[in-house]
Amino acid sequence: MLIVTATGNEKHVVDKWGTQLRRKSVSRKSRDVDPVDAEGFYVQHVQKATWTQWTQKGFYVQRVQRSNPLKKRKASEFDGSTHLNAFQRSVKLKSRSPSVLSSTSESFTSKFNIEHKHVKIYNGVLKQNNGFLEVERSTNPNVAQLEARRIPTESMINEARQTLTVRAANKIRVEIQKQLARISGPPVRLANTIDESSPPLRFEWIDENILGEGVQKADADTMLGCQSCRPDMGQNIGCEYTKKCDCLEFAAVNQRRLTEAQRYKLDHGDGDSRDMPKRFPYHNSGASAGCLVSFYLESRAPIYECNAKCRCGMGCKNRNVQFGRQVELEIFKTADRGWGLRTKSPLKRGQFIDTYRGEIITDAEATRRETTIPTSTPSKAALAHKDSYLYTLDKFTSPLLPLSACYIIDGSHTGGPTRFINHSCAPNCRQYTVSYNKYDQRVYEIAFFAYRDIEAGEELTFDYLDKDEVEEGEEDGEREKDQGKGKEGREKEREREEGMSECRCGASRCRKWLWM
Ligand SMILES: C[S@@+](CC[C@H](N)C(=O)[O-])C[C@H]1O[C@@H](n2cnc3c(N)ncnc32)[C@H](O)[C@@H]1O
């Protein structure tokens, strides 16, 4: 959807093609944002869309239909028209002028509006690329280019001037609610009692991670299932009978069940614990059935669930996260931390909530995205205040798998409701590594589980600084060091703080900064 609306001085969103939307509200003047469109207009859009014309107001409404990769072709390739597909021909013929394919956005817009008033749906897909709109027919990978360097166009701006902004805000909200209704699992709702804003309209909601360029999952052949377990091993005997389940080969050792010889081997051997008794991750009966057991909740040991190649069957109790979210959630606007996520129903300690999803990208690509903001001279403060949606998959780092080789999940433009979970220094949720392929140390799931009982309506939070990385003692040590700082030290500290984001979690032992 592309909506253009005048906003006065209330709010600005600047969008350069292919870059992130930035937001500024008058109450947060300190935020360093990009120069606003000279006219102060608010522009939102999604990338991949079936193209519908909203003729009433002269705007385009583009509805998301599919997510096939789009292929780029140069505009000049279409001049001869012999290679045009049916859709491209229809654009060209109906415009009656080949210049439509190379005209400015203004002439394209007006021609389009005037000459296509009666055509509602083009069944084409638009993608922006360097100021060009690329047009693709759904069934054909060929792409035409329509030059549209300046959007919003004059006619769009004029139209926006005459329209109440609240209309656009409503339309955006309705569109987002429609998008949320398509997410699989129980409903995800949207609530905003703070202002008129909505989450990013062009955000793409996905049920599974997308693999970015250069990212590879371990070969499918490396995925092995458990072979000794069967669905009919008897009541309450399945993969939780862990001596047999191959999926738990690398799971946490159950120290209480070790023999003397095994204990000796564990303490003095090469760390190979494959034949030792393992911890089963989920409660298999009682009121907490299906919830993560305390050992895993506290230890953060990776969880290895059974997979499609296992012989245990779908009723196996070592399958949980793979069935997806089972709890109803609400994305809501907080007073001072942007959007947040809350649960609509009470959650038990250890209950699975949802996974963090997005595009899995390489470390180099993450660095590029993190240091790029849509302004020519990104200041240190602007970079620090840029919302971060990057989650590093670094659970299995080792000399063989250095941090630079780990992948990162980017939830900025594509993902699920959990990308709205805010940080708290005293969180009620925790994030855990869940793997379906024990041999793949680079691609796995990040799953959120309730770390304590959570009431209906409570905001869900997790600690952005994984406790695996920051030990309690370290934090206390830092605080003591701070107290003994001289003038020079304090100045350095101030400089450092300028490039950091203040934490507003409100916890009594708040660490003050979001990341350090
Ligand atoms: C993963 S996003 C969370 C969703 C975000 N609030 C939104 O509106 O999209 C992380 C960003 O949220 C904000 N945030 C999260 N927790 C916060 C906290 N405790 N204090 C201040 N800002 C927070 C920061 O801007 C951070 O970069």
The ligand as an ORCA input file, in Angstrom:
! r2SCAN-3c Opt
* xyz 0 1
  C      13.427     -5.090     18.879
  S      12.844     -3.450     18.974
  C      11.481     -3.587     20.041
  C      10.250     -3.003     19.411
  C      10.272     -1.506     19.310
  N       9.840     -0.902     20.566
  C       9.394     -1.023     18.160
  O       8.612     -0.088     18.334
  O       9.524     -1.564     17.060
  C      14.136     -2.714     19.890
  C      13.996     -1.229     20.052
  O      12.937     -0.903     20.944
  C      13.313      0.151     21.828
  N      13.369     -0.391     23.200
  C      13.191     -1.670     23.555
  N      13.286     -1.829     24.887
  C      13.533     -0.621     25.402
  C      13.768     -0.142     26.729
  N      13.761     -0.935     27.780
  N      14.030      1.184     26.868
  C      14.058      2.008     25.815
  N      13.837      1.619     24.550
  C      13.586      0.314     24.322
  C      14.698      0.601     21.385
  O      14.519      1.655     20.479
  C      15.237     -0.617     20.666
  O      16.201     -0.309     19.679
*
